[in-house]
Amino acid sequence: MPPRIQRIIGVRLFFLPVQTRVPLKFGPETLTSVTCARVALRVVDDHGKTAEGWGETPLSVQWVWPSALPYALRHEAIKRFCLQLASAWRKLSKSGHPLEIGYVFQEEVLPGIRAEFNANDLQAGEALKTSDAAALPWLAALVCNSPFDIALHDAYGQLVGRPIYETYNADYLASDLAWFLETADEASISFSGRYPNHFLLSSPPSRLPAWHLVGGLDLLEPDELTGVEPKDGHPVVLTDWIERDGLKCLKIKLRGNDFAWDFQRLLRVGQIALSAEVEHLSADFNCTVQEPAYVNEMLDQLRAEHRRIWELLLYVEQPFPYDLEAHRLDVRSVSARKPLFLDESAHDWRLVRLGRQLGWTGVALKTCKTQTGAILSACWAKAHGMSLMVQDLTNPMLAQIPHVLLAAHVGTIMGVETNAMQFYPEASAPEAEVHPGLYQRRNGRLDLSTISGPGFGYQLDEIKRELPDPVIDR
């Protein structure tokens, strides 16, 4: 029997503030700063050996908690929720592999903490208690939980002295996938006797095509410059980004409630893509579209009037409201036109299953919804013939490393989205000294070859990052 984590004996939580160099628009809101939650978990195994693992996630308020509530209120509430999670993880008594422990925490512990927080968090004012719409969403709870979950996986890799992806198999896991997952009713497959390694690449690539984010406020060409843009040595307009980084993949943020603007944005970026020999586009509506007809009309018009741009469009990402259970739209008409990927809706494998029933054809995974959830959702989706992408939450610093490792191991349809270097490149300067290929896109790709060693292979001893005092240390 391989070593098993017996308990968590120490938790440290750090809040790292990051300011953007240019604004990033998320649906109806705009991000100009973010707090990254960094977690260190110390664990002990059944032989008394101890190890420490690290995890990090940007707490992107606008993405995880779209609401009319003031940003400051949501931001502070999310940070307080992280503090409550730190206490809960320190008290957790479940033993096993991190996939097993993380799953139990997410299934049995996290829902209760969220419910109690929404009922009793008086510091945020009465707004948090007056309506479901104002309550901290499940997506926000997952994102707050993710640095703890990622740190647990890293700690286990440190315990056994192996890269964490080499432990997702029968040699280390006491439970097969049937313990975690159920197949679709009509599926003629079984998870019995199968483990995550059956659905992961045995030889992951060391270089990945990089997707660049074209935000709703991003400048496209030099004639749009006003003179107030940052002069920090990094590009500002899209054409300069393409030239400097050799980009071949562009993800276009759209509004979802302004057809004329969205179509013109697709058209303009598409024309730039054709001129610059970009190979792939994707369209991301960030949950703002209410009916499939909006997307269908846009795709049909693009195909009829601009066939070459339509051919570049590789997939469409999450046009519709992310509460999939409350908005059970039949989206097969959209996925008949272009592959349609769940993102905000794909909280776990059960919602991936529901999405497949409604006509979604792919899943955009994110480590910010926990490493545990990403691995299990990837296994369920691949077993049922769904395609995968790995999408960014503008991951800087340590958060970038599990993010790109996930993309390398699950096998995406095309590389990985990576855009922290667009919005806060200097935030990752210490990490970039050790892993230059992860924080600078060259020839349209990221280079993962510097990642090595146990856990997530951070090479923490070599990264000269000065951390603030922890907000919790138990």
C-alpha positions in Angstrom: 0.0 0.0 0.0 1.5 3.4 -1.0 1.7 6.2 1.6 -1.6 7.9 2.3 -2.1 11.4 3.7 -3.4 10.8 7.3 -4.1 14.4 8.2 -3.3 18.0 7.6 -1.1 19.4 10.3 -0.6 23.0 9.1 -2.3 25.6 6.9 -0.9 28.9 5.8 -2.9 31.4 3.7 -1.5 34.4 1.9 -3.3 37.1 -0.1 -1.2 38.6 -2.9 -2.6 41.7 -4.6 -2.0 42.2 -8.3 -2.8 45.2 -10.4 -3.5 45.0 -14.1 -1.5 47.0 -16.7 -4.6 47.3 -18.9 -8.3 46.5 -17.9 -9.8 43.1 -18.7 -13.6 43.0 -19.4 -15.6 40.1 -18.0 -19.1 40.2 -19.4 -20.7 43.4 -17.9 -17.8 44.0 -15.5 -14.2 45.1 -15.8 -11.2 43.8 -13.9 -8.4 46.1 -13.0 -6.9 44.3 -10.0 -7.1 40.8 -8.4 -6.2 39.1 -5.2 -4.4 35.8 -5.5 -4.9 33.3 -2.7 -1.7 31.3 -2.1 -1.9 28.3 0.3 0.7 26.0 1.9 -0.6 22.8 3.4 1.6 20.6 5.6 0.6 17.0 5.8 1.7 13.8 7.5 1.4 10.3 6.1 0.7 6.9 7.8 4.4 6.5 8.6 4.8 9.8 10.2 6.6 11.5 7.3 5.6 15.1 6.7 5.6 17.3 3.6 4.4 20.7 2.5 2.5 21.5 -0.7 1.6 24.8 -2.4 -1.4 26.0 -4.4 -2.5 29.3 -5.8 -5.5 30.8 -7.5 -6.6 34.3 -8.5 -9.9 35.2 -6.8 -11.4 36.8 -9.9 -14.5 38.3 -8.3 -16.1 39.5 -11.6 -15.9 36.0 -13.1 -16.9 33.9 -10.0 -19.6 36.2 -8.6 -21.4 38.3 -11.3 -23.7 40.5 -9.3 -25.1 44.0 -8.8 -23.5 44.0 -5.4 -20.6 46.4 -5.0 -17.3 44.9 -6.0 -15.7 45.7 -2.7 -18.3 43.8 -0.7 -17.9 40.7 -2.9 -14.1 40.9 -2.8 -14.0 41.1 1.0 -16.6 38.4 1.4 -14.6 36.0 -0.8 -11.4 36.6 1.2 -13.3 35.9 4.4 -14.6 32.7 2.9 -11.0 31.6 2.2 -10.3 32.2 5.9 -13.1 29.8 6.8 -11.9 27.2 4.4 -8.4 27.4 5.9 -9.9 26.4 9.3 -12.0 23.7 7.8 -9.1 22.1 5.9 -7.0 22.2 9.1 -9.7 20.2 11.0 -10.3 17.7 8.2 -10.0 14.1 9.3 -10.3 12.3 6.0 -7.2 10.2 5.0 -6.1 8.9 1.6 -4.9 10.1 -1.8 -5.6 13.9 -2.5 -8.1 12.9 -5.2 -10.1 11.0 -2.6 -9.7 13.6 0.1 -10.4 16.5 -2.3 -13.5 14.8 -3.5 -14.9 14.2 0.0 -14.2 17.8 1.0 -16.0 19.1 -2.1 -18.9 16.8 -1.8 -19.4 16.7 2.0 -17.8 19.7 3.6 -17.7 22.6 1.2 -21.5 22.8 0.6 -22.1 23.2 4.4 -19.5 25.9 4.8 -21.0 27.9 1.9 -24.5 27.5 3.3 -23.4 28.7 6.8 -21.4 31.5 5.3 -24.4 32.8 3.3 -26.7 32.5 6.3 -24.4 34.0 8.9 -21.8 36.3 7.3 -23.0 39.5 8.9 -19.9 41.5 8.1 -20.9 41.7 4.5 -24.2 43.3 5.5 -27.7 42.1 5.0 -27.4 41.9 1.2 -25.7 38.5 1.5 -28.7 37.1 3.3 -31.6 38.6 1.4 -31.6 36.6 -1.8 -30.1 33.7 -3.6 -28.8 36.0 -6.3 -26.8 38.0 -3.7 -25.4 34.9 -2.0 -21.8 33.7 -2.6 -22.2 31.3 -5.6 -21.0 27.8 -5.8 -18.5 28.8 -8.5 -17.0 31.3 -6.1 -16.8 28.6 -3.4 -15.0 26.3 -5.8 -12.5 29.0 -6.7 -11.8 29.8 -3.1 -11.3 26.1 -2.4 -9.0 25.5 -5.3 -5.7 26.7 -3.8 -6.2 24.4 -0.8 -7.0 21.5 -3.1 -4.1 22.2 -5.4 -1.7 22.4 -2.4 -3.0 19.0 -1.2 -2.1 17.4 -4.5 1.3 19.1 -4.5 1.9 17.9 -0.9 1.2 14.3 -1.8 3.7 14.4 -4.7 6.2 15.7 -2.2 5.4 12.9 0.2 5.9 10.1 -2.4 8.7 11.9 -4.3 6.8 11.8 -7.6 5.2 14.2 -10.0 1.6 14.3 -9.0 0.4 13.1 -12.4 2.3 9.9 -11.9 0.1 9.1 -8.9 -3.3 9.1 -10.6 -3.3 5.3 -11.0 -4.0 2.0 -9.2 -0.5 2.1 -7.6 -1.4 5.1 -5.5 -5.2 5.3 -5.5 -7.3 3.0 -3.3 -10.5 3.9 -5.2 -11.1 3.4 -8.9 -13.1 6.0 -10.9 -16.4 4.1 -10.2 -16.1 5.4 -6.6 -16.2 9.0 -7.9 -18.2 8.9 -11.1 -21.3 7.5 -12.7 -21.7 7.0 -16.5 -24.5 8.4 -18.6 -27.6 6.3 -18.5 -27.3 5.2 -22.1 -23.5 4.7 -22.1 -22.1 1.3 -22.7 -18.9 2.0 -20.6 -17.9 1.4 -17.1 -15.5 3.2 -14.7 -15.0 0.0 -12.7 -11.3 -0.9 -12.6 -10.3 2.3 -14.4 -8.2 5.1 -13.0 -7.5 8.7 -14.2 -4.3 7.5 -16.0 -6.5 5.6 -18.5 -7.7 9.0 -19.7 -4.5 11.0 -19.4 -1.7 11.2 -22.0 1.1 8.9 -21.1 3.6 11.2 -22.9 2.4 14.7 -22.4 4.0 17.4 -24.7 6.6 19.8 -23.4 5.4 22.6 -25.6 1.8 23.8 -26.1 0.2 26.2 -28.5 -0.8 29.3 -26.6 -4.2 31.1 -26.9 -4.2 34.9 -26.6 -7.2 36.6 -25.1 -8.7 39.5 -27.1 -10.7 41.3 -24.4 -13.6 43.5 -25.0 -11.6 46.6 -24.2 -8.4 45.5 -26.0 -7.0 47.7 -28.8 -6.7 45.9 -32.1 -4.5 48.1 -34.3 -2.1 51.0 -33.9 -4.6 53.6 -35.1 -6.6 53.0 -32.0 -3.8 54.2 -29.6 -4.6 57.3 -27.6 -1.3 58.0 -25.9 -2.4 57.0 -22.4 -1.5 53.3 -22.8 1.2 51.8 -20.6 4.8 52.2 -21.9 6.4 49.2 -20.1 8.0 47.4 -23.0 5.1 45.0 -23.6 2.7 45.2 -26.6 -0.6 47.0 -26.3 -2.4 46.4 -29.6 -3.4 43.0 -30.9 -1.3 43.2 -34.1 1.8 43.9 -32.0 1.1 40.9 -29.7 0.7 38.6 -32.7 4.0 39.8 -34.2 6.0 39.6 -31.0 4.7 36.3 -29.6 4.1 34.6 -33.0 0.5 33.9 -32.0 -1.6 31.4 -33.9 -4.7 31.2 -31.7 -6.9 34.0 -30.6 -9.9 33.9 -28.2 -12.3 36.7 -28.7 -14.4 38.0 -25.8 -17.9 39.1 -26.9 -20.8 40.9 -25.2 -23.6 38.5 -25.9 -26.3 41.2 -25.8 -25.2 43.5 -28.6 -25.4 41.5 -31.9 -24.0 44.3 -34.1 -21.0 44.9 -31.8 -20.3 41.2 -31.5 -20.4 40.5 -35.2 -18.2 43.5 -36.0 -15.7 42.4 -33.3 -15.6 38.9 -34.8 -15.1 40.3 -38.2 -12.4 42.8 -37.3 -10.4 40.2 -35.3 -11.0 37.7 -38.0 -9.6 40.0 -40.7 -6.5 40.7 -38.6 -6.1 36.9 -38.1 -6.2 36.2 -41.8 -3.7 38.9 -42.5 -1.3 37.6 -39.8 -1.7 33.9 -40.7 -3.4 33.1 -37.4 -4.7 29.6 -37.6 -7.5 29.4 -35.0 -10.2 31.6 -33.4 -12.7 31.0 -30.6 -15.6 33.0 -29.4 -16.4 33.5 -25.7 -19.7 35.1 -24.7 -19.2 34.7 -20.9 -22.7 33.5 -20.1 -24.5 36.6 -21.4 -26.6 35.1 -24.3 -30.2 34.1 -23.4 -31.3 32.1 -26.5 -29.5 29.8 -29.0 -30.9 31.9 -31.9 -28.5 34.7 -31.1 -25.4 32.5 -31.6 -26.9 30.6 -34.5 -27.7 33.8 -36.4 -24.2 35.1 -35.8 -22.5 31.9 -37.0 -24.8 31.6 -40.1 -24.1 35.2 -41.1 -20.4 34.8 -40.6 -20.4 31.6 -42.7 -22.5 33.2 -45.5 -20.5 36.5 -45.7 -17.0 35.7 -44.4 -16.4 32.0 -45.0 -12.7 32.1 -44.4 -13.1 33.7 -40.9 -15.9 31.1 -40.1 -13.4 28.3 -41.0 -10.9 29.7 -38.5 -13.5 29.5 -35.7 -12.5 26.3 -33.8 -15.2 26.4 -31.1 -17.7 28.5 -29.2 -17.4 28.9 -25.5 -20.2 29.2 -22.9 -22.7 31.7 -24.5 -25.5 30.9 -22.1 -26.2 31.4 -18.3 -23.8 29.4 -16.2 -26.6 28.0 -13.9 -27.2 25.0 -16.2 -29.8 23.4 -14.0 -31.9 26.6 -13.9 -31.5 27.3 -17.6 -31.8 23.9 -19.3 -31.5 25.2 -22.9 -31.4 22.7 -25.7 -28.2 23.9 -27.5 -28.0 21.2 -30.2 -28.7 23.7 -32.9 -25.5 25.6 -31.9 -23.3 22.6 -31.5 -24.5 21.4 -35.0 -22.8 24.5 -36.4 -19.6 24.7 -34.3 -18.3 22.7 -31.3 -19.8 24.1 -28.1 -17.8 24.1 -24.9 -19.0 24.4 -21.3 -16.9 26.7 -19.1 -18.6 28.5 -16.2 -21.2 25.7 -16.1 -18.8 22.8 -15.8 -18.5 22.9 -12.0 -18.2 19.1 -11.8 -18.8 15.9 -13.7 -22.5 15.8 -12.9 -23.0 19.2 -14.6 -20.9 18.0 -17.5 -23.3 15.0 -17.8 -26.2 17.4 -17.9 -24.5 19.6 -20.4 -24.0 16.6 -22.7 -27.7 15.8 -22.4 -28.5 19.3 -23.5 -26.2 19.2 -26.6 -22.9 20.6 -25.4 -20.0 18.8 -27.1 -16.9 19.9 -25.1 -15.7 21.0 -21.7 -13.3 23.9 -20.9 -11.5 22.8 -17.8 -10.0 25.1 -15.2 -7.7 24.3 -12.3 -9.4 27.2 -10.4 -12.4 24.8 -9.9 -9.9 22.5 -8.1 -7.4 20.0 -9.4 -9.6 17.2 -8.1 -12.7 18.5 -10.0 -10.7 19.1 -13.2 -9.2 15.6 -13.3 -12.6 13.9 -12.6 -14.4 16.1 -15.2 -11.7 15.3 -17.8 -12.1 11.6 -17.2 -15.9 11.7 -17.4 -15.9 13.8 -20.5 -13.3 11.8 -22.4 -15.1 8.5 -21.5 -18.2 9.9 -23.1 -16.6 11.3 -26.3 -16.5 15.0 -25.3 -13.6 17.2 -26.4 -11.5 19.2 -23.9 -9.9 22.6 -23.6 -8.1 24.1 -20.7 -8.9 27.8 -20.1 -7.2 30.5 -18.2 -8.3 32.6 -15.2 -5.5 35.0 -16.1 -3.2 32.8 -13.9 0.0 34.4 -12.8 2.9 33.2 -10.5 2.4 29.6 -9.2 -1.1 29.4 -10.5 0.2 29.1 -14.1 2.1 25.8 -13.4 -0.8 23.4 -12.5 -2.8 25.2 -15.2 -0.5 24.3 -18.0 0.3 20.8 -16.6 -3.4 20.1 -16.8 -3.6 21.1 -20.5 -0.5 19.0 -21.3 -1.8 15.8 -19.6 -5.5 15.8 -20.5 -5.0 16.3 -24.2 -6.9 19.4 -25.5 -8.2 20.1 -29.0 -5.6 22.8 -29.3 -3.1 23.9 -26.6 -3.9 26.1 -23.7 -5.3 29.6 -23.1 -2.7 31.7 -21.3 -3.0 35.5 -20.8 -1.5 36.6 -17.5 1.5 38.0 -19.6 -1.0 40.3 -21.3 -2.6 41.8 -18.1 0.1 41.6 -15.4 3.3 40.3 -16.8 5.5 41.7 -14.0 3.6 39.9 -11.3 5.3 36.7 -12.3 8.8 38.0 -12.6 10.4 35.8 -9.9 8.7 32.7 -11.3 9.8 33.6 -14.9 13.4 33.6 -13.8 13.1 29.9 -13.2 10.5 29.0 -15.8 10.9 31.6 -18.7 9.0 29.5 -21.2 5.8 29.5 -19.0 5.5 33.3 -18.7 6.5 34.3 -22.2 4.9 33.0 -25.4 7.5 32.3 -28.1 6.5 31.2 -31.6 3.0 31.0 -30.4 3.8 28.3 -27.8 4.6 27.8 -24.1 7.6 25.7 -23.1 7.0 23.4 -20.1 10.4 21.8 -20.0 11.6 23.5 -16.8 8.8 21.9 -14.8 10.3 18.9 -13.0 10.4 17.2 -9.6 7.7 16.0 -7.2 4.2 17.4 -6.9 3.7 20.1 -9.5 7.4 20.6 -10.1 7.3 24.3 -9.1 11.1 24.4 -8.3 10.1 26.6 -5.3 13.6 26.6 -3.8 14.9 28.4 -6.9 12.0 31.0 -7.0 13.0 34.2 -5.2 9.5 35.3 -4.3 9.1 37.4 -1.1 5.7 36.6 0.5 3.8 38.9 2.8 2.9 37.7 6.3 0.3 34.9 6.1 -3.3 36.0 7.0 -3.7 32.7 8.7 -1.1 30.3 10.1 -2.4 27.2 11.9 
